[in-house]
Amino acid sequence: MEKTKNNLLEEHECIAMVVGFVTSVGLLSLPNGVVQDAKQDGWISVVIGGVYPLFMAFLSIYYVKKHPNEDILVLSKKYLGDIIGTICNILFMAQFAIYFIGIASGMSNVYICHATDFLTPIKIFIPAILGATYLAIKEIKVLARINIIGLYAVVIVILTLLTALQHGNYLNFLPIFGSGYKNILKASIESAYSYSGLEGIFLIYPFMKNKDKIKAVVLKSSFLVMSVYTWITFICIYFLGYKVTSKSLWPVLLVTEGVNLPVINSFRFIFLFLWSVTMFRTLSNYQYSVTYILSYILKVKDKNKIYLFTVPIAIYLCLKVGSEVQRRAILGYIIPKVTLFNIAYISIIAILIFIKDKGRK
């Protein structure tokens, strides 16, 4: 994509996009995962897991400092060579494709279980994927505005859950560190996987209008996501206790039953509507990322051809995922490997940049 003046992103738009890459199905499912090991200390594990997005944030700051106008796709071929660089770019793209399939199938499972049990998965996949594709076609500036709307939806969701504080019990957190340090650290690895997606910053930073603001963008985004995930886990343990949280696939939806708002009979449907906005913008981000990387690798200027190719494949793969248990088993096997690849891939390029820069001096 040409980095025209109209495509350049303001600071708040970049923050919204980075948050949009990360916050997705984890808003509903993360508490269930971390309490399996950390129990009442699950929220502590989520805080510790925030080391991963902070690590990626500092690497992105270094990238921008040394190569402000070249994204990771260009730098990969520049420092790793055409063959290895292209292979790594393909693997980097694959993670966004996997996240796209995982989020779309997760959204379908939630709706069929809690809102639209009269719909079949394909009737959810087709409009969701086509809608996300339509927004991705509009390019990054429009996508940034959609992410801003999604960010507002996340904030509203978080604020509405405050009313559940009057029904919980602080004893659900006791004893603090009672689950043991090993279990807390083990669960923190689980929570770190939920922060996946922040790697999208390595694609969008060349489009920043003021690249001197990169530090503020990535740190604000990281702490915002950490705050959201920590709060979600905290309120589930406080309201439900870790035992109920560990048995519910989407414990946050149980917490919404305790939210009482005037005039509204069931807050769950309002919550699911706001949550679907966040899912929709995340799907658009990943669709854009996959197409952007493919167009770079294949040197295809007409991205519409890529969309025509990827949409039916995405729908087909979503239908193959199956139930929520199967979806989590698949992602539980793949995401740890993807995370390790990202750490190695992005770190190695940073090291090579440092060595070359030091040699030049």
N, C-alpha and C positions, 0 to 999 in steps of 0.2 A: 504494500500500500504506500502511496506517495504521502510523505509527511507534509502536506500542505498546511498553511496557516490555520485554515478552518478546522483541521483535524487535531490540532494541538489541544492537550488537556490541561485544565486548571488543576490546582492542588486538590480541591475538594472532590473533583471528578475522579482523580487518580485514587484517592482514599476510598471512595465508594466502589471503584472497580476492584481494588485489591481485596476489600472486605467481601465483595460479591463473588470472588473466586473461591473463597474459603467457606463461608457460612452456607450450609446446604442442609442435607438430611441429618447431619450431626446435631442440628438444633433440637431434633426430637430423640435421637438414638444415643448420643454420647453418654448421658448419665448411666444408661443400662450397661454400657461396656466397662466403664471405669470402676463401678461399684462391685463388679464380679470379684476383683482382687482387693481393691482398696477399701471396700465397704463404706463406713461412714466418713472415711478420709478421701473419698473420691474427688471432692472439689480441690483438695491439695494436689492430687495427681494432675489435674487439669492445668493448674498453675505451673507446675514443674514442666509439663509437656510443652508449655509456651516457649521453652528454650529453642525448639525447632524453628518456629516462625521468626524469632529474633535472630537466629543464626542466618537464615535466608535474607532477612532484612539487611543485616550488616554486609553480607556479600553483595547485595544489589547496590548498596551505597558505594562499595569499592568499584563495581562494574561501571557505574555512572561516572565516577571520578576519572577513570582511565579511558573509557570508551562511551561517552555520553550519547552518541548518535548511532551506535551499532548494537543491535540486540544479540541475544545469546545464539541465535541461528547463524549469524554472520561470524561471531567470535569463535564458534565451534569449528567451523571450517578454516578459519584463519589460524587457530592455534593447534588444532588436531589433524589438519589436513582434510582434503576433499572426501576421501573414502570413510575414514573413522568419524569425521565431523558429520557427514551425512547420515551415517548409521546412528550416531548419538541424537541427531535431530529427529530421526524417525522414532526412536525410543522416547524422546522427550514429548513428541506429539502423541504417542500411544497412551501416555498417562491421561491426557485430557479426553481422549476418546473413551477410555475406561471409566473415568469419572462421569462423563456424559451418560453412558449406559447405566451406571450405578445409580445416579441421581434420578434419571427418568423412571427406572424400574422401582426405585424406592418410593417416589412420589405416587406411582400407580398403586403400590401396595397399601400405602397409607389411606388413599382415597377410597379404595375398594373396601377396606376394613372399617373406616370411620365416617365416610361421607356419602360415597356414591356406589353402594354395593350393587346397584342395578346396571352398572357399566362394566363392559369387558375391558381387559387391559389395552387391547388395540384401539378402542375408542378413546382412551386417554392418551396413548402414545402419539397417535397421528396428529391431533391438534396441538399437543404440547411441543412436539419436535418441529412441526411446520411453523408454529409461532416463533419458536426460538430461532429457527433458521431465517425467518423473515427479518427479525431484529438484527441478526448477525450480518445480513446482507447490507443493512443500512450503515455499516461501518462503525468505527470506534467512537465517534462523537455522539451519535445517537445511542450507542450501547452504554456510554458513560452516563447519559441522562436516565436511562432505564435503571442503571445501578444505583443512582441517587434515590429513585423511588423505592427500590428494594431496600436501601439502607434505612429509609424512613420507616418502612414496614417492620424491619428488624427492631428498631428502637421502640416502636409502638408495642410490639409483642413483648419485649422485655419489661416495659413499664406496666403493662396490664397484669403481668404476673406478680407485681408487687402486692396486689390485694390478697394473694394467697398467704402472705406472711402472718395474717391474723389467725390462720387455722393450723399452722405447723407447730412443731415442738423442738426447742433447741436441744433437748436431751438426745435427739436423733444423731447429733454430732459427737456425742460422748461415748467412750473416751477419745479425745483427740490423739492421733497417732497410735490408736489402739490396734489398728490392723497390722502394724509392723512396717518398718521402713522398707523392707524388701518388697512387700506387696504394694506399697505406695509407689515405689520406683517402677515396678512392673506395670502398674496401671498407667503411669505417666507415659510409658512408651505407647500404650494403646491410645491415649489422648493425643499424643504427638501426630499420629496418623490422621486424626480428625482435622488437623491444621493444614493438611495437604491442599494444594491449589494456590497457595501464596506464590508458587513459582511462576505464576502468570505475570508477575511484575517484571520478569526478565524479557517479556515480549513487549510490554507497553511503555517501559520507561523512555524509549526514544521519542515517544509522542508527547512527552511532558513539555508544557510551555516554558516552565521555569525549572530546569533540572537542578538548580541549587536547592530546591525544596525537597529533593528525594529523601533526605534523612527524616524530615518531618512527616512525609507521606508514609513511608514504610513503618516508622516507629508508631505513629498514631494508629495506623491500620492494624498493626500487630497487637498493640495493647487493647484496641477496641474489640478485636476478635477474641482475645484472651478473656476480656471482661465478660463478653456475651456468653462464652462457653462455661466460664467459671460460675456465672450467675445461674445459668440453666441447671447445672449440676447441683449447685448449692440449694436451690429452691426445691428440686426434686427430693433430695435427701431430707431437707427440713420438713417438707410437707408429707412425704410418703414414708420416709425411713428407707434405709438401704435395702432391706429385704424385699419390699414391694417394688422398689426401683429396679432391682436385679431381675425380677420376674416379668416385668412389662417391657415389650419391645420398644414402645414409644412412651416412656413414663411422663414426659411433659404434657401429653394429652390428658393424663389422669389429673395432673395439677390444674389444668384448665377447668375441671369440674368444680374446683374450689373458688374460682373467680366469679364473684357476683357483681354484675353491673346493672344499674337501673334500666328497665324497659327490655333488656335482653334476656330471653329465656335460657338459651344455651350459648355460652361464649365459645364453645369448642368450634362451631362452624365459622365464627368470626376469626378465630385464631387460625384455622386451616386456610381461610381465604388470604390472610396476611402472609402466612407461611408459603402459600403457593406463589405469591408474588416474588418472594425471595428465591424459590426454586426456579421460577421461570427465567429470572435474570441470570442465574448461575448457569442454566442450560445454554442460554444465549452466549455467555462468555466462553464456555467450552466449545461450542459449535464454531464460534469465531476463531478460537485458537487453533483448532484442528485444521480449519480451512486456510488460515493464514500460513501455517507451517507447511501444509501440503502445496500451496501455491508457490511457496519459496523453493521447496525441494524439486517440484516438477517444472518450475519456471512457467507456470500458467497464469496469464494475466486476467483471463475471464474466470472469476471465481464462481460464477453461476454454474459452470460445468462441474465444478467440484461439489457444489451443493446437491446437484442432481444425482451425483454418484454416492454421496455419503448418507443422504436422508433415508433411502430404502434400506441400506445396510444397517443403519442405526435402529430403525423400527424392527427389523428382523432380529437383531441381537437382543434388543429389549424383551422381545417375546420369548427368547430362549432362557432368560435369567431365571424365571420362575418365582417361587415364594420368597418372602422376606428372609426366612432362615437360609435358603439357598443363596440369596443375594449377599448376605453378610458372610457366608462361608467363602464365596468366591472372592469378595473384596478383602476378606481377612487373609487370604492366601496371597493376593496380588499386591495390595497396597504396601506391606512392609518392604517388598522387593523394589517397588517403585520409589519409595522414600530413600532407601539406601542408594539407589542409582542416582537420584537427584543430588544427594549429599556429595557423592563421589564426582559426578559429572560437573556440577557447578563449582565445586571446590577445586578440582584439577585445573579448570580453565582459569580460575582466580590465581592459582599458584603459578601457572604459566605466564599470565599477565605480569605478575610480580617479578618473575625471573627475567623476562624480556625487558621489563622497565629498568630493573637493576643493572642488567647488562648494557643497556643503552647509556645509562648514566656513567 
